[in-house]
């Protein structure tokens, strides 16, 4: 039972850090262009030809 004194604040701190990281990623624009990466993978632009 005494372990709950340590585990509950640790869980709250880790949850808060996760929330802050998620909000930071929203603010920095990580989720703005979700389709762009998918189209870049299948595009046939060969800017760098292989050896």
N, C-alpha and C positions, 0 to 999 in steps of 0.2 A: 504494500500500500504506500510505503514511503517513496517508492520509485516514481509514482505518479507526480510527485512534487517536481521531479526533474523532467519527466517525459512530456508532460503537457506543455510547459513553456518551450521546450525544444521543438515540439511539433508545431506550435503556433509561430515560432520564429522561422522555421523552414517553410511553412505555408505562406507566410508573409513575404519571404524572399522569392518564392515562386511567383506570387502575384506581382511583385515589383518587376521581376524579369519579364513577365508576360506583358505588363503595361508598357515597359520600356520598348519591347519589340513592336508593339502596336504604334507607339509614338515615332519610332525610327523608320517605319514604313516597310517592315518585313513582309507584310501580308497584302501589299497593294497590287502587285502584278503576279498573280498565281498562275496564269496561263502562259506568261512569257517564257519561263524556264522550260515548260513542256514543249513549246514550239521551237525553242532554240536547239533542243536535243534532236529533233527530227528535220531541221532545216538542212538543205543541201549546199549551203555556202561553204566552199572550201577555201578559207582564207590562209590556212596553213597546210599545204599538201604534205603528205607523208614522205618518208625517205625512199 
